[in-house]
Amino acid sequence: MIRAIYLKMTVLLVLSMITATSNAQQKPPVNSGMAIGFQINQFQQDFGFGVQVSSPSFWNNGAVLRLKTNLVFHEHLRQGQYEWSGYKNIALGLAGYGGWVTENIRIYGEGGLMGLLPSGNFSSESFVLSGYGSFGTEFYASQGFHYFLEVGVAPTRARADLVQGNPFFHNGFFTTMGLRYNLSRKKSGK
């Protein structure tokens, strides 16, 4: 019940971000082909890094499908010592572009499903499924390359139940930054 409410809230957040940004200045996309990238991120208090693949754009160059995976590290007490335990997340989402803010800056909203594969060092669960939503900004540095910054929420409600206090991990606010490279590009029409 609670997860369904969080998932609905996440979907509404992403849709509202896409709607709110749809009035931004429109410009044909510089990069509309398949893209690969890497990112570093912070999920609640857990640090991570990973890779991603974006589909070619569709819906009049206004959307892409994006598959991401990250290796994330959770700091916790184990036998009286602090330790970092690695775990993975996998996300599949739809990103909708809201438009161009300037000649080289584009904004977007993204939402989808996220799965966690927690470590047995801090959690008894082997898989946690959740939704996520974010909004981001792409900065086009050169033809093909662009940097991005994202902020979002992932209401996983995942718990480190093997750690004293049963704390949440990978739950709530997250930030991501990285670099994408488009494998094929269309030149912008002016």
SULDAJO-V262216 format. One record per pair of residues at least 24 apart in sequence whose C-alpha atoms are under 6 Angstrom apart, sorted by the first residue. I is the first residue (numbers start at 1). J is the second residue. D is the distance in Angstrom with one decimal. If there is no record, write none. Layout:
# SULDAJO-V262216
i: (I & I)
j: (J & J)
d: (D & D)
This chain:
# SULDAJO-V262216
i: (7 & 10 & 10 & 14 & 14 & 14 & 17 & 18 & 18 & 21 & 22 & 24 & 24 & 25 & 25 & 26 & 26 & 28 & 29 & 30 & 30 & 31 & 31 & 32 & 32 & 32 & 33 & 33 & 33 & 34 & 34 & 35 & 35 & 35 & 36 & 36 & 37 & 37 & 38 & 38 & 39 & 39 & 40 & 40 & 41 & 41 & 42 & 42 & 43 & 43 & 44 & 44 & 44 & 44 & 46 & 46 & 47 & 47 & 48 & 62 & 62 & 63 & 63 & 63 & 64 & 64 & 65 & 65 & 66 & 66 & 67 & 67 & 87 & 87 & 87 & 88 & 88 & 89 & 89 & 90 & 90 & 104 & 104 & 105 & 105 & 106 & 106 & 107 & 107 & 108 & 108 & 109 & 109 & 110 & 110 & 122 & 122 & 122 & 123 & 123 & 123 & 130 & 144 & 144 & 145 & 145 & 146 & 146 & 147 & 147 & 148 & 148 & 149 & 149 & 150 & 150 & 151)
j: (131 & 132 & 133 & 109 & 111 & 133 & 109 & 98 & 109 & 98 & 98 & 99 & 100 & 99 & 100 & 99 & 100 & 188 & 188 & 187 & 188 & 185 & 186 & 56 & 57 & 185 & 182 & 184 & 185 & 182 & 183 & 181 & 182 & 183 & 180 & 181 & 179 & 180 & 178 & 179 & 177 & 178 & 176 & 177 & 175 & 176 & 174 & 175 & 170 & 174 & 170 & 171 & 173 & 174 & 73 & 74 & 72 & 73 & 72 & 96 & 97 & 95 & 96 & 97 & 94 & 95 & 93 & 94 & 92 & 93 & 91 & 92 & 117 & 118 & 119 & 116 & 117 & 115 & 116 & 114 & 115 & 139 & 140 & 138 & 139 & 137 & 138 & 136 & 137 & 135 & 136 & 134 & 135 & 134 & 135 & 160 & 162 & 163 & 160 & 161 & 162 & 156 & 181 & 182 & 180 & 181 & 179 & 180 & 178 & 179 & 177 & 178 & 176 & 177 & 175 & 176 & 175)
d: (5.3 & 6.0 & 5.4 & 5.8 & 5.9 & 5.5 & 5.8 & 5.8 & 5.4 & 4.7 & 4.4 & 5.0 & 6.0 & 5.6 & 5.0 & 5.0 & 5.6 & 5.5 & 6.0 & 5.6 & 5.1 & 4.8 & 6.0 & 5.7 & 5.2 & 5.8 & 5.9 & 4.7 & 5.6 & 5.7 & 5.6 & 5.4 & 4.1 & 5.6 & 5.6 & 5.5 & 5.5 & 4.1 & 5.6 & 5.8 & 5.5 & 4.1 & 5.8 & 5.7 & 5.5 & 4.3 & 5.5 & 5.4 & 5.0 & 4.5 & 5.4 & 5.8 & 5.6 & 5.9 & 5.5 & 5.0 & 5.6 & 5.5 & 3.9 & 5.7 & 5.1 & 5.4 & 4.4 & 5.9 & 5.9 & 5.3 & 5.8 & 4.7 & 5.8 & 5.3 & 5.8 & 4.6 & 5.9 & 5.0 & 5.3 & 5.9 & 5.2 & 5.6 & 4.4 & 5.6 & 5.3 & 5.9 & 5.1 & 5.6 & 4.8 & 5.7 & 5.1 & 5.8 & 4.4 & 5.7 & 5.4 & 5.8 & 4.2 & 5.2 & 6.0 & 5.1 & 4.7 & 5.7 & 4.7 & 5.2 & 5.3 & 5.1 & 5.4 & 5.0 & 5.8 & 4.7 & 5.8 & 5.5 & 5.7 & 4.4 & 5.5 & 5.5 & 5.8 & 4.5 & 5.7 & 5.0 & 4.5)
